[in-house]
């Protein structure tokens, strides 16, 4: 297993739709193991393949939940069905999100409170489960990566202005930026 560099906003793999996984083989299982090791080193609750520069539709997660779903897993070729998303202003105290590909930042964002998740495990076996609350948020966040979106792309106008200023100050937005969990300083202070 290996810890992989996590690419930062502006890298091409983060801004295009990932391709379906067609081969459930040793290469895929190795990638999943590396993603778990990377996620663990980064203290993340999820990691999508595009975040490590791989344009495939899969993500790993680790999140204790009340939905009866194993707290650690992988979803390959996921499909999500969501409940309605409130149009109210996001609460900065209760709805702040962060992302390993926008390291060290957090902005509030409304998400659906429910997500039906369907897809496959790392061996190609079908999986299906319901996620609620913050677990549903994690599923939506990681799924967005597979669609070429980051949570900052979904911010309302108020928070999008703050994101654009931070992005400019950090000189993000072009390929070539990454960080290596366990080696580089932890941008979230874990």
C-alpha positions in Angstrom: 0.0 0.0 0.0 1.1 3.6 -0.6 0.0 7.1 0.4 -0.9 9.0 -2.7 -0.6 12.8 -3.3 -4.0 14.5 -3.1 -4.5 17.0 -5.9 -5.8 20.5 -5.2 -8.6 22.5 -6.9 -7.5 23.3 -10.5 -6.2 19.8 -11.3 -7.9 18.4 -14.4 -9.0 15.2 -12.8 -11.1 17.2 -10.3 -13.1 19.1 -13.0 -14.3 16.4 -15.4 -16.7 13.5 -15.0 -14.9 10.3 -14.0 -15.2 7.1 -16.1 -17.1 4.0 -15.1 -15.1 1.2 -13.6 -15.2 -1.8 -16.0 -12.6 -4.1 -14.5 -12.8 -5.4 -10.9 -9.3 -6.7 -10.8 -6.1 -6.6 -8.7 -5.3 -3.1 -10.0 -8.6 -1.8 -8.7 -8.2 -3.5 -5.4 -4.7 -2.0 -5.1 -6.0 1.5 -5.9 -8.7 1.0 -3.2 -6.1 0.0 -0.6 -4.0 3.0 -1.5 -7.0 5.3 -1.3 -7.8 4.0 2.2 -4.2 4.5 3.3 -4.2 8.0 1.9 -7.6 8.8 3.5 -6.4 7.6 6.8 -3.2 9.6 6.7 -5.2 12.7 5.7 -7.7 12.1 8.6 -10.5 12.3 5.9 -14.0 10.9 6.1 -13.9 10.2 2.3 -11.7 10.2 -0.7 -12.7 10.0 -4.4 -10.4 8.6 -7.0 -10.2 11.9 -8.9 -8.7 13.4 -5.8 -5.6 11.2 -6.3 -5.6 12.0 -10.0 -7.4 8.8 -11.1 -10.5 9.5 -13.3 -12.5 6.5 -12.2 -15.9 6.4 -10.5 -15.2 5.2 -7.0 -14.8 6.6 -3.5 -13.8 5.3 -0.1 -15.4 6.5 3.2 -15.1 6.1 6.9 -17.9 7.5 8.9 -19.7 6.2 12.0 -23.4 6.4 11.2 -26.8 5.5 12.6 -28.0 3.9 9.4 -26.8 0.4 9.9 -24.1 0.8 7.3 -20.5 -0.5 7.9 -18.6 2.6 9.0 -15.8 2.0 6.5 -16.3 1.1 2.8 -15.9 1.7 -0.8 -18.6 2.5 -3.5 -17.8 1.8 -7.1 -19.9 3.3 -9.9 -22.3 4.8 -7.4 -25.8 6.2 -8.1 -27.4 8.5 -5.6 -31.1 9.3 -5.2 -31.6 12.3 -2.9 -34.3 13.9 -0.9 -35.1 17.6 -1.5 -32.4 20.1 -0.6 -33.6 23.1 1.5 -33.3 26.5 -0.1 -32.7 28.1 3.2 -29.3 29.8 3.9 -26.7 27.3 5.1 -25.8 27.5 8.8 -22.1 28.4 9.1 -22.0 26.6 12.5 -23.8 23.4 11.6 -23.3 23.0 7.8 -19.7 23.7 7.2 -17.9 21.4 4.8 -14.2 21.0 4.0 -12.4 19.0 1.3 -9.0 17.4 1.0 -8.7 19.0 -2.4 -9.3 22.5 -1.0 -7.2 21.9 2.1 -7.6 24.0 5.2 -10.8 25.7 4.1 -14.4 25.3 5.2 -17.6 26.8 3.9 -21.3 26.2 4.7 -23.4 24.4 2.2 -26.9 23.0 2.2 -27.2 19.2 1.3 -30.0 16.7 1.2 -30.7 15.0 4.5 -31.2 11.6 2.8 -29.3 9.7 0.1 -30.1 6.3 -1.3 -26.7 4.9 -2.4 -26.4 2.1 -5.0 -23.3 0.7 -6.7 -20.7 -2.0 -6.2 -18.1 -3.0 -3.7 -14.5 -3.5 -4.7 -15.1 -7.0 -5.8 -18.0 -6.0 -8.1 -20.8 -7.2 -5.8 -23.9 -5.0 -5.8 -24.5 -2.8 -2.7 -27.3 -0.5 -1.7 -28.0 1.5 1.5 -29.6 4.6 2.8 -27.6 7.4 4.4 -29.0 10.2 6.5 -27.7 13.3 8.1 -24.0 13.9 8.0 -23.4 10.4 6.5 -25.7 11.5 3.6 -23.6 14.7 3.3 -20.4 12.6 3.0 -22.0 10.5 0.2 -23.0 13.5 -1.7 -19.7 15.2 -1.3 -17.7 12.2 -2.6 -20.2 11.6 -5.4 -19.8 15.2 -6.6 -16.1 14.5 -7.1 -17.1 11.8 -9.6 -19.2 14.3 -11.5 -16.3 16.8 -11.7 -17.6 19.0 -8.9 -16.2 20.1 -5.6 -18.4 21.4 -2.8 -17.0 24.9 -3.4 -18.6 24.8 -6.9 -22.0 24.6 -5.1 -21.7 27.5 -2.7 -24.3 30.2 -2.6 -23.2 33.7 -3.8 -22.2 34.9 -0.3 -19.8 32.0 0.3 -18.7 31.7 -3.3 -17.2 35.2 -3.1 -15.2 34.2 -0.1 -14.1 31.0 -1.8 -13.0 32.9 -4.9 -10.9 35.3 -2.8 -9.3 32.4 -0.9 -8.6 30.5 -4.1 -6.9 33.6 -5.6 -4.9 34.2 -2.4 -3.7 30.6 -2.4 -3.0 30.6 -6.1 -5.2 27.6 -6.8 -7.1 27.0 -10.0 -4.4 25.6 -12.3 -2.9 22.1 -12.5 0.2 21.1 -10.5 -0.8 21.7 -6.9 -1.0 18.7 -4.4 -0.1 17.7 -0.9 1.0 14.4 0.6 -0.7 13.3 3.8 1.7 12.2 6.5 4.5 14.2 4.9 3.3 17.7 4.3 1.8 19.7 7.2 -1.8 18.7 7.9 -3.9 21.6 6.5 -6.7 20.8 8.9 -4.6 20.6 12.0 -5.2 17.0 13.0 
